């Protein structure tokens, strides 16, 4: 198992939506962590498993006090809240001012996120929404502990130029000047937000650009530029979220990631526990946002009505989950 960090160079390409979408269809147990120092959105948009609002004081804010005394990976679960369909989340900070409370603790958090894979009691992958990394963001201190750093980008020429330069700089920083990931160093990948009609061609072209520029990064997949699906994932629009282009392409990205990296992640986790017998993990069900929920701006999520969209309030192939920006 692994820590997968998602980030963007600048602007609003959809990092949080991508993080929630990937976590919703992740094939193993997963913890979604809102680690953007600027603050998270889940607490404003998502309902907790009990039907009420999430607690903004339980998550990244509460973990700060624990981490100052040392952080055992299993202690992360003490600060996690399940969303209405079961997706487990570490709620982000309320605003950028609260990030001061985590000063100096980001490497400790990164180590705990990565080590959660080795827990004999409650092992899980961690998907971390790191937000924008332009400037000197402290969330970048998580990256050396990650197995994979994914840069999310749209496909406008200026966005592609920025992600190319950011990928090259990041790969060099994470690999001691070399842009080729060595043993134990995180891979750098790019996820494109693109129209499905041109996604395959764009992915090939952008990958060629990354290779030609010797960035050390590769395009690992594309997510559909699907505003309707994003609204469903955020609980603000009715519809079959499991049939949306966003979720369908998220499944393709996760499948490709596991085909390429899953064996190495599993081997790493098993190597850390040489005396533990192998226990195959059950397939994780899809965990979706309750697409029938209607949120009012600035208010926490409300419980979904019975018999709502997605086949009577619960999709046939998964559970409801919360939302991201």
Secondary structure, DSSP 8 states (H G I E B T S, - for coil): --EEEEEESSS-S-HHHHHHHHHHT-SS-EEEEE--TT--SHHHH-BBTTSSB--TTSBHHHHHHHHTT---GGGGGGG-EEBTTS-EEEB--SSGGGGGGGTTTHHHHHHHHHHGGG-SSS--EEEEEEEE-SSS-GGGGGGGG-SEEEEEE--SHHHHHHHHHHHHHHHHHHTTT-SS--TT--EEEEEEEE-TTTHHHHHHHHHHHHHHTT-S-EEEEEEE--HHHHHHHTTSS-S-GGGSHHHHHHHHHHHHHIIIIIHHHHHHHHHTTTTS---------EEEE-TT----TTS------TT-HHHHTS-TTEEEE----
